[in-house]
Amino acid sequence: MVEAMNTLTKLALGLIGQLKPQAPSGDAGPGIALPPPRIDDGLPLMQALRRRESQREFAPDALAPQQLSDLLWAAAGINRPALGGRTAPSAMNSQEVALYVALPEALYLYQPDAHALVMTKASDVRRVTGYQDFVDSAPLDLVYVADHAQMKLVPAAQREAYAYAAAGAMAQNVYLFCASAALATVIRAWFDRAALTQAMGLHNDQQLLLAQTVGRPISKR
């Protein structure tokens, strides 16, 4: 087992693109029922925008269940139940971008309809979500995955661009939530797509787009 190491060490040892998921730590059930999101909480928008920033140092402590609930709802939750509308836009309402959550105990898929997490892999895939040193030990990594099979109304030549646009909107929602909740986050596109696709068990119609690390800033532990 390779312990957490910095990016230069990974490069020196020839481990870039070769790291595999680790055995899970902690108890992982088939799913996680999240508490209702606190939709009336948080900073005013302009204050959150003023505090929005990328940070690359994270305390290893797990987020509280309420924080995880609020984070995922901000990223991709349903804000208009009658219409099934979500907090981030998608072309022709395809909702093609799935949000995966890599935790130490397992890999989960966020289900907006139920506002819950469903386990997809009983392994710790955090270290495969990027080459940066902090991905090994930060409490969670989000992975944005496009399912092109859900984009049948979008011309094939435009599907990738539309999916990236949707993932970017979701990632910015996460940034604003983290700014409001005094959490740290950074968006990432530097990862081995083949290794992560295999680690997550994705199928041919699914495309990895972005990853995003979230945690408590070390300076505020």
Phi, psi and omega per residue, in radians:
M1 nan 2.281 3.123
V2 -1.608 2.165 -3.125
E3 -1.345 3.011 3.117
A4 -1.018 2.387 -3.102
M5 -2.603 2.804 -3.129
N6 -1.398 2.981 -3.034
T7 -1.095 -0.711 -3.131
L8 -1.099 -0.665 3.104
T9 -1.141 -0.727 3.090
K10 -1.033 -0.765 3.129
L11 -1.118 -0.769 -3.097
A12 -1.113 -0.628 -3.123
L13 -1.510 0.007 -3.135
G14 1.200 0.528 -3.060
L15 -1.656 -0.135 3.125
I16 -1.060 2.183 -3.137
G17 1.447 -0.021 -3.115
Q18 -2.005 -0.159 -3.137
L19 -1.197 2.422 -3.117
K20 -1.964 2.865 3.062
P21 -1.017 2.636 3.080
Q22 -1.695 2.887 3.007
A23 -1.101 2.501 -3.119
P24 -1.177 2.652 3.038
S25 -2.034 2.397 -3.099
G26 1.537 3.076 -3.113
D27 -1.546 2.283 3.123
A28 -2.153 2.081 3.048
G29 -1.599 3.121 3.140
P30 -1.164 -0.271 3.125
G31 -2.893 2.987 3.096
I32 -2.234 2.064 3.049
A33 -1.448 2.107 -3.085
L34 -1.607 2.534 3.033
P35 -1.166 2.749 3.104
P36 -0.993 2.468 3.123
P37 -1.206 2.590 3.109
R38 -1.563 1.475 -3.009
I39 -1.318 -0.170 3.107
D40 -1.804 0.218 -3.071
D41 -1.797 2.971 3.005
G42 1.778 3.057 -3.109
L43 -1.376 2.734 2.926
P44 -1.033 2.643 -3.030
L45 -0.945 -0.833 -3.048
M46 -1.139 -0.566 3.076
Q47 -1.227 -0.687 3.098
A48 -1.117 -0.715 3.100
L49 -1.088 -0.673 3.133
R50 -1.130 -0.549 -3.095
R51 -1.636 -0.079 -3.082
R52 -1.144 2.269 3.127
E53 -2.815 2.826 3.018
S54 -1.643 2.353 3.074
Q55 -2.244 2.601 -3.034
R56 -2.231 0.350 3.034
E57 -2.247 2.242 -3.016
F58 -2.347 2.380 2.958
A59 -1.250 2.582 -3.086
P60 -1.364 -0.137 -3.060
D61 -1.079 2.402 3.121
A62 -1.159 2.593 3.019
L63 -1.215 2.589 3.042
A64 -1.158 2.631 3.137
P65 -0.905 -0.690 3.137
Q66 -1.165 -0.689 3.094
Q67 -1.095 -0.753 3.119
L68 -1.092 -0.740 3.111
S69 -1.045 -0.861 -3.112
D70 -1.130 -0.702 3.131
L71 -1.037 -0.866 -3.079
L72 -1.209 -0.635 3.084
W73 -1.137 -0.710 3.105
A74 -1.072 -0.666 -3.099
A75 -1.246 -0.777 -2.967
A76 -2.682 0.369 -3.087
G77 -1.339 2.928 3.127
I78 -1.553 2.082 -3.129
N79 -1.896 -0.118 3.074
R80 -2.347 1.410 -3.011
P81 -0.950 -0.646 -3.094
A82 -1.098 -0.531 -3.129
L83 -1.806 -0.203 -3.014
G84 1.289 0.282 -3.112
G85 -1.231 2.598 -3.061
R86 -2.016 3.042 -3.094
T87 -1.321 -0.220 3.114
A88 -2.237 2.535 -3.093
P89 -1.387 2.788 2.972
S90 -2.568 2.622 -3.078
A91 -1.110 2.202 3.103
M92 0.965 0.480 -3.141
N93 0.963 0.639 -3.127
S94 -1.196 -0.524 -3.092
Q95 0.880 0.858 -3.024
E96 -1.461 -0.217 -3.078
V97 -1.676 2.017 3.091
A98 -1.606 2.540 -3.115
L99 -1.912 1.988 3.088
Y100 -1.756 2.570 -3.086
V101 -2.173 1.951 3.125
A102 -1.618 1.950 3.110
L103 -1.990 2.866 3.137
P104 -1.012 -0.542 -3.053
E105 -1.547 -0.334 -3.100
A106 3.121 3.005 2.992
L107 -1.797 2.284 -3.082
Y108 -2.158 2.729 3.014
L109 -1.952 2.247 3.114
Y110 -1.383 2.276 3.100
Q111 -1.951 1.806 -3.076
P112 -1.060 -0.662 -3.096
D113 -1.025 -0.741 -3.123
A114 -1.649 -0.149 -2.999
H115 0.808 1.096 -3.081
A116 -2.658 2.855 3.072
L117 -1.882 2.401 3.091
V118 -2.076 2.242 -3.106
M119 -1.214 2.343 3.076
T120 -1.993 -0.442 3.101
K121 -2.530 2.262 3.125
A122 -1.543 1.031 3.115
S123 -2.637 2.846 3.132
D124 -1.669 1.803 -3.079
V125 -1.742 0.164 -3.045
R126 -0.961 -0.771 -3.060
R127 -1.190 -0.290 3.121
V128 -1.531 -0.168 -3.072
T129 -1.407 0.020 3.106
G130 3.088 2.892 3.120
Y131 -1.542 -0.245 -3.086
Q132 -1.164 2.674 -3.085
D133 -1.186 -0.573 -3.009
F134 -1.296 -0.250 -3.085
V135 -1.187 -0.415 -3.107
D136 -1.168 -0.571 -2.958
S137 -2.165 -0.191 3.065
A138 -1.057 2.622 -2.993
P139 -1.163 -0.474 3.105
L140 -2.752 2.585 3.046
D141 -2.190 2.227 3.051
L142 -1.566 2.488 3.092
V143 -2.252 2.172 -3.119
Y144 -1.696 2.137 -3.043
V145 -2.221 2.204 3.101
A146 -1.575 2.398 3.034
D147 -1.924 1.762 -3.059
H148 -1.153 -0.342 3.109
A149 -1.146 -0.353 3.129
Q150 -1.547 0.046 -3.041
M151 -1.964 0.647 -3.049
K152 -1.110 -0.446 3.134
L153 -1.473 -0.146 3.140
V154 -1.714 2.284 3.094
P155 -0.927 2.424 -3.037
A156 -0.969 -0.661 -3.095
A157 -1.176 -0.320 -3.070
Q158 -1.842 -0.095 -3.010
R159 -1.104 -0.748 -3.113
E160 -1.120 -0.778 3.140
A161 -1.097 -0.734 3.128
Y162 -1.128 -0.688 -3.132
A163 -1.145 -0.732 3.100
Y164 -1.101 -0.672 3.118
A165 -1.096 -0.753 3.127
A166 -1.127 -0.763 3.125
A167 -1.107 -0.661 3.101
G168 -1.102 -0.686 3.102
A169 -1.127 -0.728 3.108
M170 -1.108 -0.750 -3.127
A171 -1.123 -0.659 3.096
Q172 -1.167 -0.622 3.032
N173 -1.012 -0.724 3.114
V174 -1.121 -0.751 3.103
Y175 -0.996 -0.812 -3.094
L176 -1.185 -0.673 3.075
F177 -1.094 -0.783 -3.119
C178 -1.109 -0.662 3.079
A179 -1.087 -0.678 -3.127
S180 -1.268 -0.584 -3.038
A181 -1.733 0.157 3.137
A182 1.051 0.687 3.043
L183 -1.892 2.849 3.120
A184 -1.842 2.563 3.090
T185 -2.724 2.758 3.033
V186 -2.658 2.370 3.084
I187 -1.481 2.565 -3.052
R188 -2.464 2.514 3.035
A189 -2.259 0.092 -3.099
W190 -1.700 1.615 3.098
F191 -2.725 2.820 3.138
D192 -1.440 1.843 -3.056
R193 -1.131 -0.659 3.134
A194 -1.156 -0.788 -3.121
A195 -1.143 -0.722 -3.111
L196 -1.259 -0.650 3.069
T197 -1.018 -0.758 3.121
Q198 -1.185 -0.759 -3.107
A199 -1.090 -0.605 -3.115
M200 -1.538 -0.212 -3.135
G201 1.230 0.661 -3.114
L202 -1.357 2.717 3.123
H203 -1.748 3.104 -2.976
N204 -1.123 -0.508 -3.122
D205 -1.412 -0.107 -3.101
Q206 -1.706 2.422 -3.113
Q207 -2.217 2.191 3.047
L208 -1.215 2.325 -3.121
L209 -1.939 -1.140 -3.046
L210 -2.509 2.837 2.975
A211 -2.238 2.761 -3.107
Q212 -2.620 2.171 3.136
T213 -1.625 2.453 -3.133
V214 -2.366 2.474 3.066
G215 -3.096 -3.054 3.076
R216 -1.462 2.408 3.080
P217 -1.166 2.447 -3.087
I218 -1.068 -0.637 -3.086
S219 -1.178 -0.233 -3.075
K220 -2.035 0.331 3.121
R221 -1.133 nan nan
